[in-house]
């Protein structure tokens, strides 16, 4: 009871204290937020007591101290950044002193104006070296650097690349941005002619652009010649621009040790025992004997010819004393993506380089090192462009006999082509393959699974190394395009089949074979008459 009475007596006091506190908070808020008047003096309406004025001055002093401390902090950060920049500049200067510039350009950071002038002089010298103002004597017609033509919408090109289109809308972002920048710069230059002063002239826009041509000399720069509409029907404006290439700069110098880098070669397979025997001959000669840092995983679908394949694998293992292999058997319909995915996930050792391979592939020991050097976990995956062999019976049809396999593997336009539309052979670390999500296992049969994986990589932050390699070959085999393939897969299969047979010229000789034979008979008959 005593406790309750004390609480009842204390309650009014507590309420009074809360009211006073609220009033004080309100007054402080008014002091802080009242705007300045015309006479630049802050005033608090209806508050003129000396105590309030002192409180107001204290608040102002507190704010001033805060801003001063903030300014001091910023000055310290700026000083630290300047010191760091100075240190980096000295490091760069020391590096330049140790490694003199082979092009004779000294970017002296202690004299930025001189450095800028030297760089500008070098860039201007690139224009003089390039074939811009006058022609250059060339030793042969093959030394000519051709131009490509472009409009606002399309590029007409000699080197068609992966698209195979002689004309196309620029797909690559760098090429698209390059041409847009050039057109915009040309329009700006036309609208701001030098030396015209305030003279009135035609205002140009991108719609006045008719066409342009451009070409790149790899060691000098890119030349652009743009044509715009003139003031009359038969008048035109010509704008010549040049994008000079700067001096070569060293980015990195590092030692790479691949002595302990193991490659797991994964081969999905169904039947084709004779082809597997040929593959194992190559695997033994190029993988086991000279290299040794290699593992083979065979993922076999079904049971037909399985014992033959296992026997080939076991015989190679005994004769070459090779134990680093895994044989996985799946009782289901063949799916290349499923086989590679199962083989990659089956591995239980440390992070390893995966080489996704096919049974009709031939590789060299040098390629295995390229596979190691162009992959880096979390950073790089390797998509080599292999050389695809034409049908040997067509290539060597006029010979007495077809040369041996090793003699056939020559990189020439009549023996094969760079298979730049294929993405099946690839090297990557297992961790990157798992993190990217692996293959799309809904894809069955031939084709499509490799493109889906490739797109996953190019949509990620990993660097995709795509380049032709001289040690990786696709051996010719007759391609079967099955009826159960989807229309898209069947089309891809038939296109691949057509390109596999022979070069354009060789196929032409087959098409016109009868005409050629008729011509030869006539020539023979005319010689007999004479």
Helices and strands as residue ranges (DSSP letters): H 2-33, H 50-98, G 109-111, H 112-129, G 141-143, E 148-150, E 155-156, G 161-163, E 167-168, H 173-191, G 206-208, E 209-217, E 221-229, E 236-244, E 263-269, H 273-282, I 283-289, E 294-301, H 306-320, E 325-330, H 336-346, E 353-357, E 361-363, H 365-373, E 380-389, H 392-395, H 405-408, E 416-418, E 426-429, H 430-436, H 449-458, E 463-474, H 487-501, H 504-511, H 513-529
